[in-house]
């Protein structure tokens, strides 16, 4: 360690050392010349002989510098300088190489950021570790038996094969969800949601395409999210006959209504069904699926009921 | 350089360090004086090349065995003087005993007759 710090200190005052070494060698040269002169040589002859005796000054300086330590750092700097010269000499090649690297790195970064959000990061909610996703496993259908059928058929992308010919789905019939919620010994809250892309969102006669997440009453309680304004959907909104209500994203509240407080109480049409905006989600909240960041993170239960055909994702 | 007399002995690896340390034992010296002292004391058998001397001096300094400072020479010029540090003195003792043992061993093997005569 001692040696390391000594070398470090030296590295800092490198310039001064170079000059000192030059002065030291110069002194050696003069001393030698003087001695030869005393021995009887003429002045210039003595000088020449002294210089000959000294040898290759550049080489001596190189060797001495190596004794100072850090020849690796030195070599690295040399390499850097060499690289810089080469790069400047062939700008065309450099441009192509740099662009290739830039595009490659850029593409990788973009894909990684996307996958990172999708697969690695936790949801921005109070206790992401405590969340679980339930899937429906159904055994392979056997001929003639009505008990062995899959619970969902024919919806592209929501069925995938499990063990031993079983089929797995993230979709539950609403009835199954209700049963699970009522006879639930394990979970503190059970909620369902369904992603809807390209919903027709109409506000004050202006229509736009928006993505929405249809959720059940326990959604926000289960995720432990607090509203930025108004209130969030709760189980009261999930009762049969309750008024259809919606919670909109922070960004949407700014874009459509000029801020979260103004959005409360506004009525909007989602696929031509009127909803009342009762709350605004916090800015960092984007629903439960990072691949779809809904403009309306949550539209209340009534629509979920309407979408019962498709079931709810629990 | 080769036309000088008498013919010189090639330095063995590692010998220069101990010679420098030994030369510095009486007191501080600058590079040129160290070279001359080694040359003279060895009856011109050993000629220290400048190209080996200064790297060696700076290496010894980096190891902390000698310390250097700029002082006026006896002729009134500024010169870089080297002096032994306590660690250098220790190192000299170690290396000196190693070299004495080595040269005794060489003597014993190269001149067995003398040994028998004793």
Interface residues (C-beta under 8 A of the other chain):
Chain A: X2 X3 X6 X7 X10 X20 X21 X23 X24 X25 X27 X28 X30 X31 X32 X34 X35 X52 X53 X54 X55 X56 X59 X60 X63 X64 X66 X67 X68 X69
Chain B: X1 X30 X31 X32 X33 X36 X49 X50 X51 X54 X55 X56 X58 X59 X61 X62 X63 X64 X70 X73 X75 X77 X78 X79 X80
